[in-house]
Amino acid sequence: MDESNDHRRNSDADPSLDEIIMQQGKGPIDDLSVLRGDFWPEEESIEDFLAALHEWRGHKQADPAA
């Protein structure tokens, strides 16, 4: 591949942020509720998740700093 035409190596070929926004047809978010995810399983509590996270990270449950 000719490196002069490779956009990963040619900084002149990199589009500006404004150009990317125009290409994608996106703009500022007016309503923050569109960012709200609805993916947390109802049957799993946040306490269960945090306990698993501490276990995965190797923290002992009795460790107050964990």
PDB file of N, H, CA, C and O in Angstrom:
ATOM      1  N   MET A   1       0.850  -1.178   0.000  1.00  0.00           N
ATOM      2  CA  MET A   1       0.000   0.000   0.000  1.00  0.00           C
ATOM      3  C   MET A   1       0.891   1.236   0.000  1.00  0.00           C
ATOM      4  O   MET A   1       1.901   1.276   0.702  1.00  0.00           O
ATOM      5  N   ASP A   2       0.532   2.208  -0.759  1.00  0.00           N
ATOM      6  H   ASP A   2      -0.288   2.175  -1.329  1.00  0.00           H
ATOM      7  CA  ASP A   2       1.253   3.469  -0.827  1.00  0.00           C
ATOM      8  C   ASP A   2       0.968   4.251   0.464  1.00  0.00           C
ATOM      9  O   ASP A   2      -0.167   4.651   0.724  1.00  0.00           O
ATOM     10  N   GLU A   3       2.030   4.461   1.274  1.00  0.00           N
ATOM     11  H   GLU A   3       2.952   4.137   1.063  1.00  0.00           H
ATOM     12  CA  GLU A   3       1.837   5.096   2.575  1.00  0.00           C
ATOM     13  C   GLU A   3       1.387   6.542   2.462  1.00  0.00           C
ATOM     14  O   GLU A   3       0.772   7.057   3.395  1.00  0.00           O
ATOM     15  N   SER A   4       1.669   7.206   1.367  1.00  0.00           N
ATOM     16  H   SER A   4       2.169   6.787   0.610  1.00  0.00           H
ATOM     17  CA  SER A   4       1.263   8.603   1.235  1.00  0.00           C
ATOM     18  C   SER A   4      -0.254   8.744   1.128  1.00  0.00           C
ATOM     19  O   SER A   4      -0.797   9.810   1.420  1.00  0.00           O
ATOM     20  N   ASN A   5      -0.940   7.683   0.713  1.00  0.00           N
ATOM     21  H   ASN A   5      -0.499   6.818   0.475  1.00  0.00           H
ATOM     22  CA  ASN A   5      -2.401   7.716   0.606  1.00  0.00           C
ATOM     23  C   ASN A   5      -3.085   7.050   1.801  1.00  0.00           C
ATOM     24  O   ASN A   5      -4.313   6.992   1.866  1.00  0.00           O
ATOM     25  N   ASP A   6      -2.294   6.552   2.735  1.00  0.00           N
ATOM     26  H   ASP A   6      -1.296   6.599   2.682  1.00  0.00           H
ATOM     27  CA  ASP A   6      -2.847   5.878   3.908  1.00  0.00           C
ATOM     28  C   ASP A   6      -3.247   6.934   4.936  1.00  0.00           C
ATOM     29  O   ASP A   6      -2.384   7.610   5.496  1.00  0.00           O
ATOM     30  N   HIS A   7      -4.548   7.081   5.189  1.00  0.00           N
ATOM     31  H   HIS A   7      -5.250   6.532   4.734  1.00  0.00           H
ATOM     32  CA  HIS A   7      -5.028   8.113   6.105  1.00  0.00           C
ATOM     33  C   HIS A   7      -4.499   7.947   7.524  1.00  0.00           C
ATOM     34  O   HIS A   7      -4.491   8.907   8.294  1.00  0.00           O
ATOM     35  N   ARG A   8      -4.058   6.745   7.882  1.00  0.00           N
ATOM     36  H   ARG A   8      -4.065   5.965   7.256  1.00  0.00           H
ATOM     37  CA  ARG A   8      -3.501   6.534   9.216  1.00  0.00           C
ATOM     38  C   ARG A   8      -2.116   7.138   9.346  1.00  0.00           C
ATOM     39  O   ARG A   8      -1.666   7.403  10.461  1.00  0.00           O
ATOM     40  N   ARG A   9      -1.434   7.359   8.247  1.00  0.00           N
ATOM     41  H   ARG A   9      -1.799   7.143   7.341  1.00  0.00           H
ATOM     42  CA  ARG A   9      -0.082   7.901   8.278  1.00  0.00           C
ATOM     43  C   ARG A   9       0.003   9.330   7.747  1.00  0.00           C
ATOM     44  O   ARG A   9       1.033   9.985   7.907  1.00  0.00           O
ATOM     45  N   ASN A  10      -1.037   9.808   7.135  1.00  0.00           N
ATOM     46  H   ASN A  10      -1.873   9.276   7.005  1.00  0.00           H
ATOM     47  CA  ASN A  10      -1.032  11.124   6.508  1.00  0.00           C
ATOM     48  C   ASN A  10      -1.941  12.042   7.327  1.00  0.00           C
ATOM     49  O   ASN A  10      -3.165  11.968   7.220  1.00  0.00           O
ATOM     50  N   SER A  11      -1.332  12.911   8.149  1.00  0.00           N
ATOM     51  H   SER A  11      -0.337  12.971   8.236  1.00  0.00           H
ATOM     52  CA  SER A  11      -2.141  13.764   9.021  1.00  0.00           C
ATOM     53  C   SER A  11      -2.975  14.755   8.222  1.00  0.00           C
ATOM     54  O   SER A  11      -3.989  15.239   8.725  1.00  0.00           O
ATOM     55  N   ASP A  12      -2.579  15.070   6.993  1.00  0.00           N
ATOM     56  H   ASP A  12      -1.755  14.677   6.585  1.00  0.00           H
ATOM     57  CA  ASP A  12      -3.375  15.976   6.168  1.00  0.00           C
ATOM     58  C   ASP A  12      -4.684  15.332   5.742  1.00  0.00           C
ATOM     59  O   ASP A  12      -5.638  16.032   5.402  1.00  0.00           O
ATOM     60  N   ALA A  13      -4.738  14.005   5.758  1.00  0.00           N
ATOM     61  H   ALA A  13      -3.962  13.437   6.034  1.00  0.00           H
ATOM     62  CA  ALA A  13      -5.937  13.290   5.329  1.00  0.00           C
ATOM     63  C   ALA A  13      -6.934  13.120   6.474  1.00  0.00           C
ATOM     64  O   ALA A  13      -8.076  12.722   6.246  1.00  0.00           O
ATOM     65  N   ASP A  14      -6.513  13.418   7.698  1.00  0.00           N
ATOM     66  H   ASP A  14      -5.585  13.742   7.884  1.00  0.00           H
ATOM     67  CA  ASP A  14      -7.409  13.267   8.841  1.00  0.00           C
ATOM     68  C   ASP A  14      -8.460  14.364   8.833  1.00  0.00           C
ATOM     69  O   ASP A  14      -8.119  15.545   8.787  1.00  0.00           O
ATOM     70  N   PRO A  15      -9.733  13.992   8.877  1.00  0.00           N
ATOM     71  CA  PRO A  15     -10.779  15.014   8.887  1.00  0.00           C
ATOM     72  C   PRO A  15     -10.821  15.728  10.241  1.00  0.00           C
ATOM     73  O   PRO A  15     -10.466  15.151  11.269  1.00  0.00           O
ATOM     74  N   SER A  16     -11.246  16.953  10.225  1.00  0.00           N
ATOM     75  H   SER A  16     -11.535  17.421   9.390  1.00  0.00           H
ATOM     76  CA  SER A  16     -11.409  17.702  11.468  1.00  0.00           C
ATOM     77  C   SER A  16     -12.666  17.198  12.178  1.00  0.00           C
ATOM     78  O   SER A  16     -13.467  16.464  11.599  1.00  0.00           O
ATOM     79  N   LEU A  17     -12.823  17.595  13.420  1.00  0.00           N
ATOM     80  H   LEU A  17     -12.173  18.191  13.890  1.00  0.00           H
ATOM     81  CA  LEU A  17     -14.011  17.209  14.175  1.00  0.00           C
ATOM     82  C   LEU A  17     -15.273  17.724  13.492  1.00  0.00           C
ATOM     83  O   LEU A  17     -16.276  17.016  13.410  1.00  0.00           O
ATOM     84  N   ASP A  18     -15.218  18.964  13.002  1.00  0.00           N
ATOM     85  H   ASP A  18     -14.403  19.540  13.068  1.00  0.00           H
ATOM     86  CA  ASP A  18     -16.382  19.522  12.305  1.00  0.00           C
ATOM     87  C   ASP A  18     -16.721  18.725  11.046  1.00  0.00           C
ATOM     88  O   ASP A  18     -17.895  18.527  10.732  1.00  0.00           O
ATOM     89  N   GLU A  19     -15.689  18.266  10.323  1.00  0.00           N
ATOM     90  H   GLU A  19     -14.736  18.427  10.579  1.00  0.00           H
ATOM     91  CA  GLU A  19     -15.927  17.463   9.119  1.00  0.00           C
ATOM     92  C   GLU A  19     -16.559  16.115   9.470  1.00  0.00           C
ATOM     93  O   GLU A  19     -17.446  15.636   8.763  1.00  0.00           O
ATOM     94  N   ILE A  20     -16.109  15.521  10.539  1.00  0.00           N
ATOM     95  H   ILE A  20     -15.388  15.910  11.114  1.00  0.00           H
ATOM     96  CA  ILE A  20     -16.681  14.235  10.978  1.00  0.00           C
ATOM     97  C   ILE A  20     -18.142  14.430  11.365  1.00  0.00           C
ATOM     98  O   ILE A  20     -18.996  13.623  11.000  1.00  0.00           O
ATOM     99  N   ILE A  21     -18.429  15.497  12.103  1.00  0.00           N
ATOM    100  H   ILE A  21     -17.735  16.153  12.400  1.00  0.00           H
ATOM    101  CA  ILE A  21     -19.812  15.783  12.501  1.00  0.00           C
ATOM    102  C   ILE A  21     -20.698  15.957  11.278  1.00  0.00           C
ATOM    103  O   ILE A  21     -21.809  15.429  11.235  1.00  0.00           O
ATOM    104  N   MET A  22     -20.213  16.693  10.282  1.00  0.00           N
ATOM    105  H   MET A  22     -19.310  17.121  10.316  1.00  0.00           H
ATOM    106  CA  MET A  22     -20.994  16.898   9.058  1.00  0.00           C
ATOM    107  C   MET A  22     -21.196  15.582   8.313  1.00  0.00           C
ATOM    108  O   MET A  22     -22.289  15.318   7.813  1.00  0.00           O
ATOM    109  N   GLN A  23     -20.145  14.745   8.232  1.00  0.00           N
ATOM    110  H   GLN A  23     -19.257  14.959   8.639  1.00  0.00           H
ATOM    111  CA  GLN A  23     -20.245  13.467   7.523  1.00  0.00           C
ATOM    112  C   GLN A  23     -21.262  12.546   8.190  1.00  0.00           C
ATOM    113  O   GLN A  23     -22.003  11.836   7.510  1.00  0.00           O
ATOM    114  N   GLN A  24     -21.295  12.560   9.527  1.00  0.00           N
ATOM    115  H   GLN A  24     -20.692  13.137  10.079  1.00  0.00           H
ATOM    116  CA  GLN A  24     -22.172  11.655  10.255  1.00  0.00           C
ATOM    117  C   GLN A  24     -23.560  12.233  10.483  1.00  0.00           C
ATOM    118  O   GLN A  24     -24.472  11.521  10.903  1.00  0.00           O
ATOM    119  N   GLY A  25     -23.719  13.507  10.210  1.00  0.00           N
ATOM    120  H   GLY A  25     -22.978  14.085   9.869  1.00  0.00           H
ATOM    121  CA  GLY A  25     -25.032  14.116  10.399  1.00  0.00           C
ATOM    122  C   GLY A  25     -25.441  14.195  11.849  1.00  0.00           C
ATOM    123  O   GLY A  25     -26.631  14.158  12.162  1.00  0.00           O
ATOM    124  N   LYS A  26     -24.485  14.301  12.728  1.00  0.00           N
ATOM    125  H   LYS A  26     -23.518  14.330  12.474  1.00  0.00           H
ATOM    126  CA  LYS A  26     -24.775  14.356  14.165  1.00  0.00           C
ATOM    127  C   LYS A  26     -24.591  15.771  14.667  1.00  0.00           C
ATOM    128  O   LYS A  26     -24.028  16.615  13.970  1.00  0.00           O
ATOM    129  N   GLY A  27     -25.054  16.029  15.847  1.00  0.00           N
ATOM    130  H   GLY A  27     -25.512  15.343  16.413  1.00  0.00           H
ATOM    131  CA  GLY A  27     -24.905  17.331  16.461  1.00  0.00           C
ATOM    132  C   GLY A  27     -24.977  17.204  17.969  1.00  0.00           C
ATOM    133  O   GLY A  27     -24.903  16.099  18.507  1.00  0.00           O
ATOM    134  N   PRO A  28     -25.118  18.312  18.643  1.00  0.00           N
ATOM    135  CA  PRO A  28     -25.193  18.281  20.110  1.00  0.00           C
ATOM    136  C   PRO A  28     -26.422  17.512  20.593  1.00  0.00           C
ATOM    137  O   PRO A  28     -27.448  17.457  19.915  1.00  0.00           O
ATOM    138  N   ILE A  29     -26.295  16.933  21.753  1.00  0.00           N
ATOM    139  H   ILE A  29     -25.461  16.977  22.304  1.00  0.00           H
ATOM    140  CA  ILE A  29     -27.414  16.213  22.371  1.00  0.00           C
ATOM    141  C   ILE A  29     -28.216  17.209  23.188  1.00  0.00           C
ATOM    142  O   ILE A  29     -27.676  17.867  24.077  1.00  0.00           O
ATOM    143  N   ASP A  30     -29.491  17.321  22.895  1.00  0.00           N
ATOM    144  H   ASP A  30     -29.930  16.786  22.173  1.00  0.00           H
ATOM    145  CA  ASP A  30     -30.374  18.250  23.607  1.00  0.00           C
ATOM    146  C   ASP A  30     -31.080  17.576  24.779  1.00  0.00           C
ATOM    147  O   ASP A  30     -31.441  18.231  25.756  1.00  0.00           O
ATOM    148  N   ASP A  31     -31.273  16.268  24.675  1.00  0.00           N
ATOM    149  H   ASP A  31     -30.980  15.735  23.881  1.00  0.00           H
ATOM    150  CA  ASP A  31     -32.035  15.540  25.683  1.00  0.00           C
ATOM    151  C   ASP A  31     -31.145  14.438  26.259  1.00  0.00           C
ATOM    152  O   ASP A  31     -30.854  13.456  25.576  1.00  0.00           O
ATOM    153  N   LEU A  32     -30.710  14.597  27.515  1.00  0.00           N
ATOM    154  H   LEU A  32     -30.946  15.395  28.070  1.00  0.00           H
ATOM    155  CA  LEU A  32     -29.802  13.629  28.121  1.00  0.00           C
ATOM    156  C   LEU A  32     -30.430  12.255  28.324  1.00  0.00           C
ATOM    157  O   LEU A  32     -29.710  11.274  28.514  1.00  0.00           O
ATOM    158  N   SER A  33     -31.741  12.165  28.287  1.00  0.00           N
ATOM    159  H   SER A  33     -32.326  12.962  28.132  1.00  0.00           H
ATOM    160  CA  SER A  33     -32.396  10.870  28.492  1.00  0.00           C
ATOM    161  C   SER A  33     -32.069   9.889  27.366  1.00  0.00           C
ATOM    162  O   SER A  33     -32.209   8.680  27.553  1.00  0.00           O
ATOM    163  N   VAL A  34     -31.638  10.380  26.202  1.00  0.00           N
ATOM    164  H   VAL A  34     -31.525  11.362  26.050  1.00  0.00           H
ATOM    165  CA  VAL A  34     -31.272   9.476  25.108  1.00  0.00           C
ATOM    166  C   VAL A  34     -30.002   8.691  25.439  1.00  0.00           C
ATOM    167  O   VAL A  34     -29.715   7.676  24.806  1.00  0.00           O
ATOM    168  N   LEU A  35     -29.244   9.160  26.428  1.00  0.00           N
ATOM    169  H   LEU A  35     -29.476   9.985  26.942  1.00  0.00           H
ATOM    170  CA  LEU A  35     -28.019   8.468  26.824  1.00  0.00           C
ATOM    171  C   LEU A  35     -28.264   7.410  27.901  1.00  0.00           C
ATOM    172  O   LEU A  35     -27.375   6.617  28.211  1.00  0.00           O
ATOM    173  N   ARG A  36     -29.452   7.402  28.462  1.00  0.00           N
ATOM    174  H   ARG A  36     -30.174   8.046  28.210  1.00  0.00           H
ATOM    175  CA  ARG A  36     -29.769   6.473  29.541  1.00  0.00           C
ATOM    176  C   ARG A  36     -29.873   5.058  28.990  1.00  0.00           C
ATOM    177  O   ARG A  36     -30.639   4.783  28.067  1.00  0.00           O
ATOM    178  N   GLY A  37     -29.090   4.180  29.575  1.00  0.00           N
ATOM    179  H   GLY A  37     -28.467   4.403  30.325  1.00  0.00           H
ATOM    180  CA  GLY A  37     -29.139   2.784  29.165  1.00  0.00           C
ATOM    181  C   GLY A  37     -30.174   2.010  29.960  1.00  0.00           C
ATOM    182  O   GLY A  37     -30.443   2.340  31.115  1.00  0.00           O
ATOM    183  N   ASP A  38     -30.742   1.008  29.368  1.00  0.00           N
ATOM    184  H   ASP A  38     -30.523   0.740  28.429  1.00  0.00           H
ATOM    185  CA  ASP A  38     -31.707   0.140  30.048  1.00  0.00           C
ATOM    186  C   ASP A  38     -31.220  -1.293  29.894  1.00  0.00           C
ATOM    187  O   ASP A  38     -31.874  -2.126  29.266  1.00  0.00           O
ATOM    188  N   PHE A  39     -30.072  -1.560  30.472  1.00  0.00           N
ATOM    189  H   PHE A  39     -29.540  -0.884  30.982  1.00  0.00           H
ATOM    190  CA  PHE A  39     -29.427  -2.844  30.250  1.00  0.00           C
ATOM    191  C   PHE A  39     -29.211  -3.639  31.532  1.00  0.00           C
ATOM    192  O   PHE A  39     -28.818  -4.804  31.477  1.00  0.00           O
ATOM    193  N   TRP A  40     -29.462  -3.026  32.683  1.00  0.00           N
ATOM    194  H   TRP A  40     -29.781  -2.079  32.728  1.00  0.00           H
ATOM    195  CA  TRP A  40     -29.178  -3.710  33.942  1.00  0.00           C
ATOM    196  C   TRP A  40     -30.262  -4.741  34.221  1.00  0.00           C
ATOM    197  O   TRP A  40     -31.447  -4.408  34.239  1.00  0.00           O
ATOM    198  N   PRO A  41     -29.863  -5.992  34.438  1.00  0.00           N
ATOM    199  CA  PRO A  41     -30.879  -7.032  34.714  1.00  0.00           C
ATOM    200  C   PRO A  41     -31.606  -6.753  36.030  1.00  0.00           C
ATOM    201  O   PRO A  41     -30.974  -6.481  37.051  1.00  0.00           O
ATOM    202  N   GLU A  42     -32.918  -6.822  35.997  1.00  0.00           N
ATOM    203  H   GLU A  42     -33.431  -7.043  35.167  1.00  0.00           H
ATOM    204  CA  GLU A  42     -33.725  -6.526  37.187  1.00  0.00           C
ATOM    205  C   GLU A  42     -33.428  -7.472  38.336  1.00  0.00           C
ATOM    206  O   GLU A  42     -33.529  -7.086  39.501  1.00  0.00           O
ATOM    207  N   GLU A  43     -33.059  -8.714  38.018  1.00  0.00           N
ATOM    208  H   GLU A  43     -32.976  -9.027  37.071  1.00  0.00           H
ATOM    209  CA  GLU A  43     -32.848  -9.702  39.079  1.00  0.00           C
ATOM    210  C   GLU A  43     -31.469  -9.574  39.733  1.00  0.00           C
ATOM    211  O   GLU A  43     -31.178 -10.297  40.686  1.00  0.00           O
ATOM    212  N   GLU A  44     -30.631  -8.684  39.249  1.00  0.00           N
ATOM    213  H   GLU A  44     -30.868  -8.097  38.475  1.00  0.00           H
ATOM    214  CA  GLU A  44     -29.298  -8.514  39.834  1.00  0.00           C
ATOM    215  C   GLU A  44     -29.212  -7.158  40.521  1.00  0.00           C
ATOM    216  O   GLU A  44     -29.424  -6.112  39.906  1.00  0.00           O
ATOM    217  N   SER A  45     -28.894  -7.203  41.818  1.00  0.00           N
ATOM    218  H   SER A  45     -28.722  -8.052  42.318  1.00  0.00           H
ATOM    219  CA  SER A  45     -28.790  -5.956  42.570  1.00  0.00           C
ATOM    220  C   SER A  45     -27.399  -5.351  42.362  1.00  0.00           C
ATOM    221  O   SER A  45     -26.459  -6.043  41.971  1.00  0.00           O
ATOM    222  N   ILE A  46     -27.289  -4.069  42.627  1.00  0.00           N
ATOM    223  H   ILE A  46     -28.053  -3.506  42.945  1.00  0.00           H
ATOM    224  CA  ILE A  46     -26.000  -3.405  42.522  1.00  0.00           C
ATOM    225  C   ILE A  46     -25.030  -3.981  43.561  1.00  0.00           C
ATOM    226  O   ILE A  46     -23.824  -4.037  43.320  1.00  0.00           O
ATOM    227  N   GLU A  47     -25.548  -4.402  44.699  1.00  0.00           N
ATOM    228  H   GLU A  47     -26.528  -4.357  44.895  1.00  0.00           H
ATOM    229  CA  GLU A  47     -24.699  -5.002  45.733  1.00  0.00           C
ATOM    230  C   GLU A  47     -24.076  -6.302  45.230  1.00  0.00           C
ATOM    231  O   GLU A  47     -22.903  -6.567  45.489  1.00  0.00           O
ATOM    232  N   ASP A  48     -24.859  -7.117  44.508  1.00  0.00           N
ATOM    233  H   ASP A  48     -25.813  -6.901  44.297  1.00  0.00           H
ATOM    234  CA  ASP A  48     -24.325  -8.362  43.936  1.00  0.00           C
ATOM    235  C   ASP A  48     -23.227  -8.053  42.922  1.00  0.00           C
ATOM    236  O   ASP A  48     -22.195  -8.724  42.892  1.00  0.00           O
ATOM    237  N   PHE A  49     -23.451  -7.041  42.097  1.00  0.00           N
ATOM    238  H   PHE A  49     -24.289  -6.495  42.121  1.00  0.00           H
ATOM    239  CA  PHE A  49     -22.453  -6.662  41.101  1.00  0.00           C
ATOM    240  C   PHE A  49     -21.170  -6.184  41.773  1.00  0.00           C
ATOM    241  O   PHE A  49     -20.076  -6.600  41.392  1.00  0.00           O
ATOM    242  N   LEU A  50     -21.300  -5.312  42.771  1.00  0.00           N
ATOM    243  H   LEU A  50     -22.188  -4.974  43.081  1.00  0.00           H
ATOM    244  CA  LEU A  50     -20.115  -4.788  43.448  1.00  0.00           C
ATOM    245  C   LEU A  50     -19.347  -5.898  44.169  1.00  0.00           C
ATOM    246  O   LEU A  50     -18.116  -5.891  44.186  1.00  0.00           O
ATOM    247  N   ALA A  51     -20.065  -6.844  44.761  1.00  0.00           N
ATOM    248  H   ALA A  51     -21.065  -6.849  44.748  1.00  0.00           H
ATOM    249  CA  ALA A  51     -19.402  -7.974  45.417  1.00  0.00           C
ATOM    250  C   ALA A  51     -18.627  -8.800  44.390  1.00  0.00           C
ATOM    251  O   ALA A  51     -17.492  -9.198  44.651  1.00  0.00           O
ATOM    252  N   ALA A  52     -19.221  -9.058  43.239  1.00  0.00           N
ATOM    253  H   ALA A  52     -20.144  -8.735  43.027  1.00  0.00           H
ATOM    254  CA  ALA A  52     -18.527  -9.803  42.179  1.00  0.00           C
ATOM    255  C   ALA A  52     -17.330  -9.013  41.670  1.00  0.00           C
ATOM    256  O   ALA A  52     -16.269  -9.586  41.422  1.00  0.00           O
ATOM    257  N   LEU A  53     -17.487  -7.723  41.513  1.00  0.00           N
ATOM    258  H   LEU A  53     -18.349  -7.257  41.714  1.00  0.00           H
ATOM    259  CA  LEU A  53     -16.384  -6.882  41.040  1.00  0.00           C
ATOM    260  C   LEU A  53     -15.211  -6.934  42.015  1.00  0.00           C
ATOM    261  O   LEU A  53     -14.063  -7.072  41.593  1.00  0.00           O
ATOM    262  N   HIS A  54     -15.483  -6.826  43.284  1.00  0.00           N
ATOM    263  H   HIS A  54     -16.415  -6.713  43.626  1.00  0.00           H
ATOM    264  CA  HIS A  54     -14.421  -6.917  44.288  1.00  0.00           C
ATOM    265  C   HIS A  54     -13.748  -8.280  44.240  1.00  0.00           C
ATOM    266  O   HIS A  54     -12.528  -8.378  44.371  1.00  0.00           O
ATOM    267  N   GLU A  55     -14.539  -9.332  44.054  1.00  0.00           N
ATOM    268  H   GLU A  55     -15.530  -9.253  43.948  1.00  0.00           H
ATOM    269  CA  GLU A  55     -13.978 -10.687  43.968  1.00  0.00           C
ATOM    270  C   GLU A  55     -13.094 -10.828  42.731  1.00  0.00           C
ATOM    271  O   GLU A  55     -12.007 -11.400  42.812  1.00  0.00           O
ATOM    272  N   TRP A  56     -13.546 -10.318  41.596  1.00  0.00           N
ATOM    273  H   TRP A  56     -14.429  -9.853  41.530  1.00  0.00           H
ATOM    274  CA  TRP A  56     -12.773 -10.400  40.353  1.00  0.00           C
ATOM    275  C   TRP A  56     -11.456  -9.650  40.470  1.00  0.00           C
ATOM    276  O   TRP A  56     -10.443 -10.052  39.899  1.00  0.00           O
ATOM    277  N   ARG A  57     -11.487  -8.556  41.216  1.00  0.00           N
ATOM    278  H   ARG A  57     -12.311  -8.229  41.680  1.00  0.00           H
ATOM    279  CA  ARG A  57     -10.281  -7.744  41.385  1.00  0.00           C
ATOM    280  C   ARG A  57      -9.351  -8.278  42.467  1.00  0.00           C
ATOM    281  O   ARG A  57      -8.266  -7.740  42.685  1.00  0.00           O
ATOM    282  N   GLY A  58      -9.783  -9.343  43.144  1.00  0.00           N
ATOM    283  H   GLY A  58     -10.665  -9.781  42.967  1.00  0.00           H
ATOM    284  CA  GLY A  58      -8.944  -9.985  44.144  1.00  0.00           C
ATOM    285  C   GLY A  58      -9.005  -9.359  45.518  1.00  0.00           C
ATOM    286  O   GLY A  58      -8.144  -9.626  46.356  1.00  0.00           O
ATOM    287  N   HIS A  59     -10.009  -8.528  45.768  1.00  0.00           N
ATOM    288  H   HIS A  59     -10.709  -8.312  45.087  1.00  0.00           H
ATOM    289  CA  HIS A  59     -10.176  -7.939  47.098  1.00  0.00           C
ATOM    290  C   HIS A  59     -10.884  -8.930  47.993  1.00  0.00           C
ATOM    291  O   HIS A  59     -11.765  -9.669  47.554  1.00  0.00           O
ATOM    292  N   LYS A  60     -10.496  -8.936  49.232  1.00  0.00           N
ATOM    293  H   LYS A  60      -9.780  -8.335  49.589  1.00  0.00           H
ATOM    294  CA  LYS A  60     -11.196  -9.759  50.211  1.00  0.00           C
ATOM    295  C   LYS A  60     -12.414  -8.988  50.699  1.00  0.00           C
ATOM    296  O   LYS A  60     -12.354  -7.772  50.885  1.00  0.00           O
ATOM    297  N   GLN A  61     -13.513  -9.692  50.905  1.00  0.00           N
ATOM    298  H   GLN A  61     -13.562 -10.680  50.754  1.00  0.00           H
ATOM    299  CA  GLN A  61     -14.741  -9.022  51.364  1.00  0.00           C
ATOM    300  C   GLN A  61     -14.554  -8.387  52.740  1.00  0.00           C
ATOM    301  O   GLN A  61     -15.180  -7.370  53.039  1.00  0.00           O
ATOM    302  N   ALA A  62     -13.696  -8.979  53.584  1.00  0.00           N
ATOM    303  H   ALA A  62     -13.188  -9.806  53.340  1.00  0.00           H
ATOM    304  CA  ALA A  62     -13.472  -8.444  54.919  1.00  0.00           C
ATOM    305  C   ALA A  62     -12.550  -7.238  54.912  1.00  0.00           C
ATOM    306  O   ALA A  62     -12.414  -6.561  55.932  1.00  0.00           O
ATOM    307  N   ASP A  63     -11.922  -6.961  53.796  1.00  0.00           N
ATOM    308  H   ASP A  63     -12.033  -7.511  52.968  1.00  0.00           H
ATOM    309  CA  ASP A  63     -10.999  -5.838  53.685  1.00  0.00           C
ATOM    310  C   ASP A  63     -11.791  -4.537  53.592  1.00  0.00           C
ATOM    311  O   ASP A  63     -12.478  -4.319  52.593  1.00  0.00           O
ATOM    312  N   PRO A  64     -11.719  -3.665  54.601  1.00  0.00           N
ATOM    313  CA  PRO A  64     -12.520  -2.447  54.576  1.00  0.00           C
ATOM    314  C   PRO A  64     -12.087  -1.464  53.494  1.00  0.00           C
ATOM    315  O   PRO A  64     -12.871  -0.599  53.103  1.00  0.00           O
ATOM    316  N   ALA A  65     -10.865  -1.579  53.007  1.00  0.00           N
ATOM    317  H   ALA A  65     -10.228  -2.282  53.325  1.00  0.00           H
ATOM    318  CA  ALA A  65     -10.381  -0.681  51.954  1.00  0.00           C
ATOM    319  C   ALA A  65     -10.816  -1.126  50.577  1.00  0.00           C
ATOM    320  O   ALA A  65     -10.641  -0.384  49.610  1.00  0.00           O
ATOM    321  N   ALA A  66     -11.379  -2.315  50.458  1.00  0.00           N
ATOM    322  H   ALA A  66     -11.522  -2.917  51.243  1.00  0.00           H
ATOM    323  CA  ALA A  66     -11.756  -2.839  49.138  1.00  0.00           C
ATOM    324  C   ALA A  66     -13.032  -2.254  48.658  1.00  0.00           C
ATOM    325  O   ALA A  66     -13.492  -2.588  47.566  1.00  0.00           O
TER     326      ALA A  66
END
